[in-house]
Amino acid sequence: MRAYELMIIYTADTDESTVQTSINKLGEMAAEAGGSLEKVDKWGVRKFAFEIAKKTEGFYVVLEFLAPGPLDEIERTLRLADDVIRLKFIRLPLSEAHRRGLEAATV
């Protein structure tokens, strides 16, 4: 399994129940792909260093996944979502995955 990190910035006016529903759906999508959602870290509303899409604040969420391969469907779904301003999906290096306690067995 490989370890992935996903940071999502929702619009600041998105309520927490909508964000939680989205997170639950992402966890289900990961499970369908043979992976799992390991950790959810909600940072809440933060100010941007510069304006993005005519907005100055966003609701930040960081997710950690384990999956056998890329989670392209999750990324595609989020890119089409209206309440998502930005997202960053990365594969964690093995050393970082082990440091975080994620069991990323294969390369």
Biopython code that builds the backbone (N, CA, C, O; Angstrom):
import numpy as np
from Bio.PDB.StructureBuilder import StructureBuilder

atoms = [
    (1, "MET", "N", (0.844, -1.184, 0.000)),
    (1, "MET", "CA", (0.000, 0.000, 0.000)),
    (1, "MET", "C", (0.883, 1.240, 0.000)),
    (1, "MET", "O", (1.963, 1.256, 0.591)),
    (2, "ARG", "N", (0.410, 2.254, -0.662)),
    (2, "ARG", "CA", (1.119, 3.522, -0.719)),
    (2, "ARG", "C", (0.393, 4.553, 0.135)),
    (2, "ARG", "O", (-0.826, 4.498, 0.291)),
    (3, "ALA", "N", (1.147, 5.480, 0.678)),
    (3, "ALA", "CA", (0.572, 6.536, 1.513)),
    (3, "ALA", "C", (0.415, 7.810, 0.680)),
    (3, "ALA", "O", (1.316, 8.194, -0.067)),
    (4, "TYR", "N", (-0.737, 8.452, 0.821)),
    (4, "TYR", "CA", (-1.038, 9.688, 0.102)),
    (4, "TYR", "C", (-1.535, 10.732, 1.092)),
    (4, "TYR", "O", (-2.140, 10.406, 2.113)),
    (5, "GLU", "N", (-1.269, 11.989, 0.770)),
    (5, "GLU", "CA", (-1.797, 13.104, 1.548)),
    (5, "GLU", "C", (-2.588, 13.999, 0.601)),
    (5, "GLU", "O", (-2.162, 14.278, -0.520)),
    (6, "LEU", "N", (-3.734, 14.435, 1.071)),
    (6, "LEU", "CA", (-4.609, 15.303, 0.285)),
    (6, "LEU", "C", (-4.977, 16.512, 1.121)),
    (6, "LEU", "O", (-5.548, 16.379, 2.203)),
    (7, "MET", "N", (-4.646, 17.700, 0.611)),
    (7, "MET", "CA", (-5.079, 18.937, 1.259)),
    (7, "MET", "C", (-6.157, 19.554, 0.368)),
    (7, "MET", "O", (-5.972, 19.733, -0.836)),
    (8, "ILE", "N", (-7.278, 19.871, 0.994)),
    (8, "ILE", "CA", (-8.405, 20.474, 0.281)),
    (8, "ILE", "C", (-8.701, 21.823, 0.916)),
    (8, "ILE", "O", (-8.719, 21.946, 2.141)),
    (9, "ILE", "N", (-8.933, 22.832, 0.090)),
    (9, "ILE", "CA", (-9.383, 24.127, 0.589)),
    (9, "ILE", "C", (-10.795, 24.341, 0.047)),
    (9, "ILE", "O", (-10.994, 24.532, -1.153)),
    (10, "TYR", "N", (-11.766, 24.307, 0.954)),
    (10, "TYR", "CA", (-13.158, 24.589, 0.611)),
    (10, "TYR", "C", (-13.402, 26.087, 0.761)),
    (10, "TYR", "O", (-12.635, 26.774, 1.435)),
    (11, "THR", "N", (-14.454, 26.596, 0.146)),
    (11, "THR", "CA", (-14.812, 27.992, 0.347)),
    (11, "THR", "C", (-15.113, 28.217, 1.829)),
    (11, "THR", "O", (-15.606, 27.316, 2.508)),
    (12, "ALA", "N", (-14.823, 29.397, 2.322)),
    (12, "ALA", "CA", (-14.967, 29.693, 3.750)),
    (12, "ALA", "C", (-16.412, 29.598, 4.220)),
    (12, "ALA", "O", (-16.657, 29.322, 5.395)),
    (13, "ASP", "N", (-17.368, 29.819, 3.332)),
    (13, "ASP", "CA", (-18.774, 29.774, 3.726)),
    (13, "ASP", "C", (-19.368, 28.358, 3.703)),
    (13, "ASP", "O", (-20.557, 28.183, 3.969)),
    (14, "THR", "N", (-18.550, 27.353, 3.386)),
    (14, "THR", "CA", (-19.005, 25.964, 3.418)),
    (14, "THR", "C", (-19.166, 25.538, 4.872)),
    (14, "THR", "O", (-18.233, 25.659, 5.666)),
    (15, "ASP", "N", (-20.362, 25.033, 5.225)),
    (15, "ASP", "CA", (-20.572, 24.638, 6.624)),
    (15, "ASP", "C", (-19.906, 23.288, 6.906)),
    (15, "ASP", "O", (-19.629, 22.506, 5.997)),
    (16, "GLU", "N", (-19.663, 23.046, 8.174)),
    (16, "GLU", "CA", (-18.906, 21.869, 8.584)),
    (16, "GLU", "C", (-19.623, 20.557, 8.245)),
    (16, "GLU", "O", (-18.968, 19.549, 7.980)),
    (17, "SER", "N", (-20.952, 20.561, 8.252)),
    (17, "SER", "CA", (-21.671, 19.328, 7.913)),
    (17, "SER", "C", (-21.461, 18.960, 6.444)),
    (17, "SER", "O", (-21.375, 17.779, 6.107)),
    (18, "THR", "N", (-21.379, 19.954, 5.579)),
    (18, "THR", "CA", (-21.112, 19.700, 4.158)),
    (18, "THR", "C", (-19.703, 19.157, 3.979)),
    (18, "THR", "O", (-19.481, 18.239, 3.190)),
    (19, "VAL", "N", (-18.748, 19.726, 4.715)),
    (19, "VAL", "CA", (-17.363, 19.253, 4.650)),
    (19, "VAL", "C", (-17.293, 17.811, 5.144)),
    (19, "VAL", "O", (-16.622, 16.984, 4.526)),
    (20, "GLN", "N", (-17.974, 17.495, 6.243)),
    (20, "GLN", "CA", (-17.960, 16.133, 6.785)),
    (20, "GLN", "C", (-18.588, 15.144, 5.812)),
    (20, "GLN", "O", (-18.099, 14.024, 5.660)),
    (21, "THR", "N", (-19.659, 15.546, 5.159)),
    (21, "THR", "CA", (-20.294, 14.684, 4.154)),
    (21, "THR", "C", (-19.318, 14.393, 3.019)),
    (21, "THR", "O", (-19.225, 13.260, 2.547)),
    (22, "SER", "N", (-18.596, 15.413, 2.588)),
    (22, "SER", "CA", (-17.603, 15.251, 1.534)),
    (22, "SER", "C", (-16.486, 14.310, 1.972)),
    (22, "SER", "O", (-16.051, 13.460, 1.194)),
    (23, "ILE", "N", (-16.022, 14.455, 3.205)),
    (23, "ILE", "CA", (-14.966, 13.584, 3.726)),
    (23, "ILE", "C", (-15.445, 12.132, 3.782)),
    (23, "ILE", "O", (-14.703, 11.219, 3.419)),
    (24, "ASN", "N", (-16.671, 11.918, 4.232)),
    (24, "ASN", "CA", (-17.234, 10.562, 4.272)),
    (24, "ASN", "C", (-17.284, 9.944, 2.878)),
    (24, "ASN", "O", (-16.977, 8.765, 2.702)),
    (25, "LYS", "N", (-17.673, 10.747, 1.891)),
    (25, "LYS", "CA", (-17.744, 10.256, 0.507)),
    (25, "LYS", "C", (-16.344, 9.908, -0.007)),
    (25, "LYS", "O", (-16.172, 8.908, -0.705)),
    (26, "LEU", "N", (-15.347, 10.725, 0.333)),
    (26, "LEU", "CA", (-13.976, 10.444, -0.091)),
    (26, "LEU", "C", (-13.470, 9.148, 0.537)),
    (26, "LEU", "O", (-12.765, 8.379, -0.116)),
    (27, "GLY", "N", (-13.822, 8.904, 1.789)),
    (27, "GLY", "CA", (-13.450, 7.658, 2.452)),
    (27, "GLY", "C", (-14.070, 6.449, 1.768)),
    (27, "GLY", "O", (-13.422, 5.414, 1.612)),
    (28, "GLU", "N", (-15.334, 6.582, 1.358)),
    (28, "GLU", "CA", (-16.012, 5.500, 0.641)),
    (28, "GLU", "C", (-15.356, 5.247, -0.711)),
    (28, "GLU", "O", (-15.193, 4.099, -1.126)),
    (29, "MET", "N", (-14.978, 6.335, -1.399)),
    (29, "MET", "CA", (-14.326, 6.186, -2.700)),
    (29, "MET", "C", (-12.969, 5.497, -2.556)),
    (29, "MET", "O", (-12.591, 4.683, -3.398)),
    (30, "ALA", "N", (-12.241, 5.824, -1.494)),
    (30, "ALA", "CA", (-10.947, 5.178, -1.242)),
    (30, "ALA", "C", (-11.149, 3.688, -0.974)),
    (30, "ALA", "O", (-10.376, 2.860, -1.457)),
    (31, "ALA", "N", (-12.186, 3.345, -0.206)),
    (31, "ALA", "CA", (-12.469, 1.936, 0.099)),
    (31, "ALA", "C", (-12.824, 1.168, -1.174)),
    (31, "ALA", "O", (-12.419, 0.017, -1.334)),
    (32, "GLU", "N", (-13.571, 1.792, -2.074)),
    (32, "GLU", "CA", (-13.921, 1.147, -3.347)),
    (32, "GLU", "C", (-12.684, 0.875, -4.193)),
    (32, "GLU", "O", (-12.647, -0.088, -4.958)),
    (33, "ALA", "N", (-11.659, 1.739, -4.052)),
    (33, "ALA", "CA", (-10.416, 1.569, -4.803)),
    (33, "ALA", "C", (-9.443, 0.623, -4.109)),
    (33, "ALA", "O", (-8.327, 0.419, -4.586)),
    (34, "GLY", "N", (-9.863, 0.042, -2.981)),
    (34, "GLY", "CA", (-9.018, -0.899, -2.266)),
    (34, "GLY", "C", (-8.137, -0.260, -1.208)),
    (34, "GLY", "O", (-7.218, -0.899, -0.695)),
    (35, "GLY", "N", (-8.406, 0.989, -0.878)),
    (35, "GLY", "CA", (-7.605, 1.697, 0.117)),
    (35, "GLY", "C", (-8.410, 2.045, 1.345)),
    (35, "GLY", "O", (-9.486, 1.498, 1.585)),
    (36, "SER", "N", (-7.863, 2.973, 2.123)),
    (36, "SER", "CA", (-8.562, 3.407, 3.335)),
    (36, "SER", "C", (-8.163, 4.835, 3.690)),
    (36, "SER", "O", (-7.048, 5.276, 3.413)),
    (37, "LEU", "N", (-9.099, 5.542, 4.309)),
    (37, "LEU", "CA", (-8.854, 6.878, 4.831)),
    (37, "LEU", "C", (-8.318, 6.692, 6.241)),
    (37, "LEU", "O", (-9.023, 6.169, 7.104)),
    (38, "GLU", "N", (-7.079, 7.115, 6.490)),
    (38, "GLU", "CA", (-6.419, 6.854, 7.767)),
    (38, "GLU", "C", (-6.565, 7.990, 8.767)),
    (38, "GLU", "O", (-6.728, 7.741, 9.961)),
    (39, "LYS", "N", (-6.508, 9.238, 8.298)),
    (39, "LYS", "CA", (-6.516, 10.364, 9.224)),
    (39, "LYS", "C", (-7.191, 11.568, 8.582)),
    (39, "LYS", "O", (-7.009, 11.845, 7.396)),
    (40, "VAL", "N", (-7.975, 12.277, 9.390)),
    (40, "VAL", "CA", (-8.633, 13.519, 8.960)),
    (40, "VAL", "C", (-8.201, 14.618, 9.921)),
    (40, "VAL", "O", (-8.309, 14.463, 11.138)),
    (41, "ASP", "N", (-7.712, 15.726, 9.376)),
    (41, "ASP", "CA", (-7.283, 16.860, 10.181)),
    (41, "ASP", "C", (-7.951, 18.112, 9.634)),
    (41, "ASP", "O", (-7.562, 18.625, 8.585)),
    (42, "LYS", "N", (-8.962, 18.602, 10.351)),
    (42, "LYS", "CA", (-9.674, 19.819, 9.932)),
    (42, "LYS", "C", (-8.986, 21.018, 10.571)),
    (42, "LYS", "O", (-8.933, 21.136, 11.796)),
    (43, "TRP", "N", (-8.466, 21.900, 9.739)),
    (43, "TRP", "CA", (-7.787, 23.093, 10.241)),
    (43, "TRP", "C", (-8.741, 24.253, 10.453)),
    (43, "TRP", "O", (-8.423, 25.194, 11.179)),
    (44, "GLY", "N", (-9.899, 24.194, 9.830)),
    (44, "GLY", "CA", (-10.866, 25.282, 9.947)),
    (44, "GLY", "C", (-10.597, 26.397, 8.943)),
    (44, "GLY", "O", (-9.852, 26.218, 7.979)),
    (45, "VAL", "N", (-11.216, 27.544, 9.184)),
    (45, "VAL", "CA", (-11.103, 28.684, 8.263)),
    (45, "VAL", "C", (-9.793, 29.422, 8.539)),
    (45, "VAL", "O", (-9.486, 29.779, 9.676)),
    (46, "ARG", "N", (-9.031, 29.638, 7.466)),
    (46, "ARG", "CA", (-7.753, 30.360, 7.550)),
    (46, "ARG", "C", (-7.704, 31.413, 6.451)),
    (46, "ARG", "O", (-8.305, 31.255, 5.389)),
    (47, "LYS", "N", (-6.982, 32.479, 6.726)),
    (47, "LYS", "CA", (-6.779, 33.528, 5.727)),
    (47, "LYS", "C", (-5.708, 33.085, 4.734)),
    (47, "LYS", "O", (-4.742, 32.416, 5.101)),
    (48, "PHE", "N", (-5.896, 33.468, 3.470)),
    (48, "PHE", "CA", (-4.909, 33.198, 2.434)),
    (48, "PHE", "C", (-3.816, 34.262, 2.468)),
    (48, "PHE", "O", (-4.056, 35.388, 2.903)),
    (49, "ALA", "N", (-2.639, 33.912, 2.019)),
    (49, "ALA", "CA", (-1.551, 34.883, 1.892)),
    (49, "ALA", "C", (-1.838, 35.846, 0.739)),
    (49, "ALA", "O", (-1.391, 36.993, 0.746)),
    (50, "PHE", "N", (-2.591, 35.360, -0.248)),
    (50, "PHE", "CA", (-2.992, 36.182, -1.382)),
    (50, "PHE", "C", (-4.371, 35.717, -1.835)),
    (50, "PHE", "O", (-4.802, 34.615, -1.496)),
    (51, "GLU", "N", (-5.041, 36.534, -2.578)),
    (51, "GLU", "CA", (-6.398, 36.232, -3.024)),
    (51, "GLU", "C", (-6.400, 35.068, -4.026)),
    (51, "GLU", "O", (-5.591, 35.034, -4.953)),
    (52, "ILE", "N", (-7.309, 34.129, -3.828)),
    (52, "ILE", "CA", (-7.475, 32.994, -4.732)),
    (52, "ILE", "C", (-8.930, 32.981, -5.190)),
    (52, "ILE", "O", (-9.841, 32.906, -4.366)),
    (53, "ALA", "N", (-9.143, 33.052, -6.475)),
    (53, "ALA", "CA", (-10.500, 33.024, -7.042)),
    (53, "ALA", "C", (-11.399, 34.072, -6.376)),
    (53, "ALA", "O", (-12.564, 33.808, -6.077)),
    (54, "LYS", "N", (-10.844, 35.251, -6.153)),
    (54, "LYS", "CA", (-11.548, 36.385, -5.552)),
    (54, "LYS", "C", (-12.022, 36.105, -4.123)),
    (54, "LYS", "O", (-13.002, 36.688, -3.658)),
    (55, "LYS", "N", (-11.320, 35.213, -3.441)),
    (55, "LYS", "CA", (-11.637, 34.883, -2.051)),
    (55, "LYS", "C", (-10.389, 35.110, -1.206)),
    (55, "LYS", "O", (-9.267, 34.968, -1.691)),
    (56, "THR", "N", (-10.594, 35.464, 0.065)),
    (56, "THR", "CA", (-9.470, 35.736, 0.961)),
    (56, "THR", "C", (-9.353, 34.723, 2.094)),
    (56, "THR", "O", (-8.376, 34.747, 2.842)),
    (57, "GLU", "N", (-10.343, 33.825, 2.235)),
    (57, "GLU", "CA", (-10.323, 32.804, 3.283)),
    (57, "GLU", "C", (-10.812, 31.474, 2.723)),
    (57, "GLU", "O", (-11.523, 31.429, 1.719)),
    (58, "GLY", "N", (-10.419, 30.395, 3.388)),
    (58, "GLY", "CA", (-10.869, 29.074, 2.995)),
    (58, "GLY", "C", (-10.857, 28.124, 4.174)),
    (58, "GLY", "O", (-10.155, 28.354, 5.159)),
    (59, "PHE", "N", (-11.635, 27.054, 4.073)),
    (59, "PHE", "CA", (-11.721, 26.012, 5.105)),
    (59, "PHE", "C", (-10.769, 24.892, 4.698)),
    (59, "PHE", "O", (-10.992, 24.215, 3.694)),
    (60, "TYR", "N", (-9.703, 24.700, 5.482)),
    (60, "TYR", "CA", (-8.668, 23.724, 5.161)),
    (60, "TYR", "C", (-8.949, 22.374, 5.803)),
    (60, "TYR", "O", (-9.371, 22.296, 6.957)),
    (61, "VAL", "N", (-8.706, 21.299, 5.032)),
    (61, "VAL", "CA", (-8.809, 19.925, 5.526)),
    (61, "VAL", "C", (-7.641, 19.137, 4.943)),
    (61, "VAL", "O", (-7.359, 19.230, 3.748)),
    (62, "VAL", "N", (-6.955, 18.352, 5.797)),
    (62, "VAL", "CA", (-5.862, 17.495, 5.346)),
    (62, "VAL", "C", (-6.250, 16.052, 5.642)),
    (62, "VAL", "O", (-6.625, 15.717, 6.765)),
    (63, "LEU", "N", (-6.156, 15.202, 4.623)),
    (63, "LEU", "CA", (-6.518, 13.791, 4.733)),
    (63, "LEU", "C", (-5.300, 12.929, 4.404)),
    (63, "LEU", "O", (-4.487, 13.295, 3.555)),
    (64, "GLU", "N", (-5.180, 11.791, 5.074)),
    (64, "GLU", "CA", (-4.138, 10.823, 4.762)),
    (64, "GLU", "C", (-4.801, 9.505, 4.376)),
    (64, "GLU", "O", (-5.685, 9.009, 5.074)),
    (65, "PHE", "N", (-4.357, 8.949, 3.249)),
    (65, "PHE", "CA", (-4.918, 7.716, 2.698)),
    (65, "PHE", "C", (-3.841, 6.656, 2.575)),
    (65, "PHE", "O", (-2.657, 6.970, 2.448)),
    (66, "LEU", "N", (-4.256, 5.406, 2.613)),
    (66, "LEU", "CA", (-3.453, 4.277, 2.169)),
    (66, "LEU", "C", (-4.205, 3.654, 1.004)),
    (66, "LEU", "O", (-5.407, 3.407, 1.099)),
    (67, "ALA", "N", (-3.506, 3.401, -0.087)),
    (67, "ALA", "CA", (-4.159, 2.828, -1.261)),
    (67, "ALA", "C", (-3.137, 2.044, -2.077)),
    (67, "ALA", "O", (-1.943, 2.343, -2.033)),
    (68, "PRO", "N", (-3.603, 1.039, -2.822)),
    (68, "PRO", "CA", (-2.686, 0.246, -3.637)),
    (68, "PRO", "C", (-2.170, 0.995, -4.867)),
    (68, "PRO", "O", (-1.133, 0.631, -5.422)),
    (69, "GLY", "N", (-2.870, 2.019, -5.287)),
    (69, "GLY", "CA", (-2.466, 2.791, -6.458)),
    (69, "GLY", "C", (-3.044, 4.192, -6.381)),
    (69, "GLY", "O", (-3.679, 4.550, -5.390)),
    (70, "PRO", "N", (-2.828, 4.985, -7.417)),
    (70, "PRO", "CA", (-3.322, 6.368, -7.414)),
    (70, "PRO", "C", (-4.845, 6.435, -7.243)),
    (70, "PRO", "O", (-5.579, 5.582, -7.742)),
    (71, "LEU", "N", (-5.292, 7.451, -6.537)),
    (71, "LEU", "CA", (-6.727, 7.659, -6.302)),
    (71, "LEU", "C", (-7.240, 8.745, -7.251)),
    (71, "LEU", "O", (-7.685, 9.810, -6.824)),
    (72, "ASP", "N", (-7.163, 8.444, -8.543)),
    (72, "ASP", "CA", (-7.517, 9.425, -9.574)),
    (72, "ASP", "C", (-8.977, 9.850, -9.514)),
    (72, "ASP", "O", (-9.294, 11.006, -9.795)),
    (73, "GLU", "N", (-9.860, 8.943, -9.157)),
    (73, "GLU", "CA", (-11.288, 9.261, -9.118)),
    (73, "GLU", "C", (-11.588, 10.303, -8.040)),
    (73, "GLU", "O", (-12.440, 11.169, -8.239)),
    (74, "ILE", "N", (-10.906, 10.228, -6.919)),
    (74, "ILE", "CA", (-11.089, 11.219, -5.850)),
    (74, "ILE", "C", (-10.649, 12.590, -6.342)),
    (74, "ILE", "O", (-11.354, 13.583, -6.158)),
    (75, "GLU", "N", (-9.485, 12.636, -6.964)),
    (75, "GLU", "CA", (-8.976, 13.918, -7.470)),
    (75, "GLU", "C", (-9.912, 14.500, -8.529)),
    (75, "GLU", "O", (-10.185, 15.700, -8.522)),
    (76, "ARG", "N", (-10.401, 13.662, -9.433)),
    (76, "ARG", "CA", (-11.315, 14.138, -10.478)),
    (76, "ARG", "C", (-12.601, 14.691, -9.879)),
    (76, "ARG", "O", (-13.089, 15.736, -10.306)),
    (77, "THR", "N", (-13.146, 13.994, -8.894)),
    (77, "THR", "CA", (-14.378, 14.431, -8.236)),
    (77, "THR", "C", (-14.191, 15.789, -7.564)),
    (77, "THR", "O", (-15.050, 16.664, -7.675)),
    (78, "LEU", "N", (-13.070, 15.964, -6.871)),
    (78, "LEU", "CA", (-12.820, 17.220, -6.176)),
    (78, "LEU", "C", (-12.576, 18.377, -7.145)),
    (78, "LEU", "O", (-12.979, 19.508, -6.874)),
    (79, "ARG", "N", (-11.926, 18.100, -8.262)),
    (79, "ARG", "CA", (-11.687, 19.167, -9.244)),
    (79, "ARG", "C", (-12.998, 19.670, -9.852)),
    (79, "ARG", "O", (-13.077, 20.818, -10.290)),
    (80, "LEU", "N", (-14.017, 18.825, -9.880)),
    (80, "LEU", "CA", (-15.316, 19.218, -10.430)),
    (80, "LEU", "C", (-16.243, 19.852, -9.395)),
    (80, "LEU", "O", (-17.271, 20.424, -9.756)),
    (81, "ALA", "N", (-15.887, 19.754, -8.104)),
    (81, "ALA", "CA", (-16.744, 20.268, -7.034)),
    (81, "ALA", "C", (-16.719, 21.799, -7.019)),
    (81, "ALA", "O", (-15.661, 22.413, -7.157)),
    (82, "ASP", "N", (-17.891, 22.402, -6.849)),
    (82, "ASP", "CA", (-18.004, 23.856, -6.850)),
    (82, "ASP", "C", (-17.475, 24.497, -5.577)),
    (82, "ASP", "O", (-17.001, 25.633, -5.613)),
    (83, "ASP", "N", (-17.545, 23.794, -4.453)),
    (83, "ASP", "CA", (-17.132, 24.390, -3.177)),
    (83, "ASP", "C", (-15.651, 24.169, -2.849)),
    (83, "ASP", "O", (-15.205, 24.545, -1.765)),
    (84, "VAL", "N", (-14.885, 23.568, -3.760)),
    (84, "VAL", "CA", (-13.452, 23.366, -3.561)),
    (84, "VAL", "C", (-12.691, 24.442, -4.327)),
    (84, "VAL", "O", (-12.838, 24.587, -5.541)),
    (85, "ILE", "N", (-11.869, 25.197, -3.586)),
    (85, "ILE", "CA", (-11.071, 26.250, -4.215)),
    (85, "ILE", "C", (-9.775, 25.669, -4.773)),
    (85, "ILE", "O", (-9.433, 25.898, -5.933)),
    (86, "ARG", "N", (-9.057, 24.915, -3.939)),
    (86, "ARG", "CA", (-7.796, 24.304, -4.348)),
    (86, "ARG", "C", (-7.650, 22.946, -3.700)),
    (86, "ARG", "O", (-8.283, 22.652, -2.686)),
    (87, "LEU", "N", (-6.794, 22.110, -4.307)),
    (87, "LEU", "CA", (-6.450, 20.837, -3.693)),
    (87, "LEU", "C", (-5.045, 20.458, -4.095)),
    (87, "LEU", "O", (-4.557, 20.847, -5.155)),
    (88, "LYS", "N", (-4.404, 19.695, -3.234)),
    (88, "LYS", "CA", (-3.052, 19.199, -3.492)),
    (88, "LYS", "C", (-3.023, 17.750, -3.053)),
    (88, "LYS", "O", (-3.231, 17.445, -1.879)),
    (89, "PHE", "N", (-2.766, 16.857, -3.996)),
    (89, "PHE", "CA", (-2.756, 15.424, -3.743)),
    (89, "PHE", "C", (-1.335, 14.925, -3.997)),
    (89, "PHE", "O", (-0.845, 15.017, -5.123)),
    (90, "ILE", "N", (-0.667, 14.400, -2.972)),
    (90, "ILE", "CA", (0.701, 13.930, -3.147)),
    (90, "ILE", "C", (0.863, 12.516, -2.603)),
    (90, "ILE", "O", (0.148, 12.090, -1.696)),
    (91, "ARG", "N", (1.817, 11.810, -3.178)),
    (91, "ARG", "CA", (2.213, 10.502, -2.648)),
    (91, "ARG", "C", (3.356, 10.757, -1.675)),
    (91, "ARG", "O", (4.359, 11.379, -2.028)),
    (92, "LEU", "N", (3.198, 10.277, -0.458)),
    (92, "LEU", "CA", (4.227, 10.494, 0.561)),
    (92, "LEU", "C", (5.411, 9.561, 0.331)),
    (92, "LEU", "O", (5.221, 8.387, 0.014)),
    (93, "PRO", "N", (6.631, 10.072, 0.489)),
    (93, "PRO", "CA", (7.799, 9.185, 0.440)),
    (93, "PRO", "C", (7.727, 8.161, 1.570)),
    (93, "PRO", "O", (7.105, 8.418, 2.601)),
    (94, "LEU", "N", (8.351, 7.018, 1.384)),
    (94, "LEU", "CA", (8.291, 5.958, 2.391)),
    (94, "LEU", "C", (8.772, 6.426, 3.753)),
    (94, "LEU", "O", (8.175, 6.076, 4.771)),
    (95, "SER", "N", (9.837, 7.208, 3.790)),
    (95, "SER", "CA", (10.366, 7.664, 5.075)),
    (95, "SER", "C", (9.351, 8.530, 5.813)),
    (95, "SER", "O", (9.203, 8.410, 7.029)),
    (96, "GLU", "N", (8.653, 9.399, 5.090)),
    (96, "GLU", "CA", (7.635, 10.255, 5.712)),
    (96, "GLU", "C", (6.422, 9.438, 6.144)),
    (96, "GLU", "O", (5.842, 9.699, 7.198)),
    (97, "ALA", "N", (6.036, 8.453, 5.338)),
    (97, "ALA", "CA", (4.908, 7.588, 5.692)),
    (97, "ALA", "C", (5.203, 6.821, 6.984)),
    (97, "ALA", "O", (4.336, 6.707, 7.850)),
    (98, "HIS", "N", (6.410, 6.302, 7.112)),
    (98, "HIS", "CA", (6.784, 5.588, 8.328)),
    (98, "HIS", "C", (6.848, 6.534, 9.518)),
    (98, "HIS", "O", (6.447, 6.158, 10.620)),
    (99, "ARG", "N", (7.343, 7.752, 9.322)),
    (99, "ARG", "CA", (7.412, 8.729, 10.401)),
    (99, "ARG", "C", (6.027, 9.062, 10.939)),
    (99, "ARG", "O", (5.857, 9.289, 12.136)),
    (100, "ARG", "N", (5.026, 9.089, 10.037)),
    (100, "ARG", "CA", (3.654, 9.394, 10.423)),
    (100, "ARG", "C", (2.896, 8.173, 10.930)),
    (100, "ARG", "O", (1.755, 8.292, 11.374)),
    (101, "GLY", "N", (3.522, 7.002, 10.866)),
    (101, "GLY", "CA", (2.869, 5.796, 11.358)),
    (101, "GLY", "C", (1.971, 5.135, 10.336)),
    (101, "GLY", "O", (1.141, 4.298, 10.691)),
    (102, "LEU", "N", (2.123, 5.498, 9.069)),
    (102, "LEU", "CA", (1.352, 4.862, 8.003)),
    (102, "LEU", "C", (2.144, 3.688, 7.467)),
    (102, "LEU", "O", (3.331, 3.820, 7.169)),
    (103, "GLU", "N", (1.506, 2.558, 7.345)),
    (103, "GLU", "CA", (2.197, 1.363, 6.858)),
    (103, "GLU", "C", (2.126, 1.313, 5.346)),
    (103, "GLU", "O", (1.192, 0.749, 4.776)),
    (104, "ALA", "N", (3.108, 1.901, 4.705)),
    (104, "ALA", "CA", (3.199, 1.901, 3.239)),
    (104, "ALA", "C", (4.216, 0.830, 2.846)),
    (104, "ALA", "O", (5.405, 1.116, 2.704)),
    (105, "ALA", "N", (3.745, -0.385, 2.676)),
    (105, "ALA", "CA", (4.628, -1.515, 2.516)),
    (105, "ALA", "C", (5.320, -1.564, 1.156)),
    (105, "ALA", "O", (6.507, -1.884, 1.095)),
    (106, "THR", "N", (4.622, -1.260, 0.075)),
    (106, "THR", "CA", (5.218, -1.392, -1.243)),
    (106, "THR", "C", (5.538, -0.023, -1.820)),
    (106, "THR", "O", (4.944, 0.989, -1.447)),
    (107, "VAL", "N", (6.484, -0.023, -2.729)),
    (107, "VAL", "CA", (6.929, 1.231, -3.347)),
    (107, "VAL", "C", (6.130, 1.558, -4.544)),
    (107, "VAL", "O", (6.371, 2.581, -5.186)),
]
sb = StructureBuilder()
sb.init_structure("model")
sb.init_model(0)
sb.init_chain("A")
sb.init_seg("    ")
for serial, (resi, resn, name, xyz) in enumerate(atoms, 1):
    if name == "N":
        sb.init_residue(resn, " ", resi, " ")
    sb.init_atom(name, np.array(xyz, "f"), 0.0, 1.0, " ", f" {name:<3s}", serial, name[0])
structure = sb.get_structure()
